[in-house]
């Protein structure tokens, strides 16, 4: 029996801030998987997600199940409201943060994948970027060694999905973020490279 279709809502301002705890829970659950292997905790999430509460142009897209519970979320914010570290990465590559919309996380519980949520997340965020008059969409993904023994044998990278959405891999543009991996006790740095799309 097919589950009921997901419903979607876009959140900004106070409505966005009120759902950050739900976003934190999804991030901790989904990013624990390969390739992020993120051992999340409430304190780290609070520090990281505060940037969205402080970003007037930020948007969260929520995918809700039949019970109204958020089972997936995706975020974006104007580049000029993103962190200083991200802005420096773009500036070093000659990208103007004032023309760019940064797509942060896109997280969806495994049971709800394959129902079009990933496409909808991109559509809603790109529409938001256009409403803000921004001409570039950008997101980053962690760089992992393909020979890493922790890589699941059935893992399929999302590169093809991203290319089908019109994004181009830009390994020449990168940033470094630190987090604690599963079964580790300390935060370690991780390289993330960007994907870019010029919005028409």
Order of alpha helices (4+ residues) and beta strands (2+ residues): beta-alpha-alpha-alpha-beta-beta-alpha-beta-alpha-beta-alpha-beta-beta
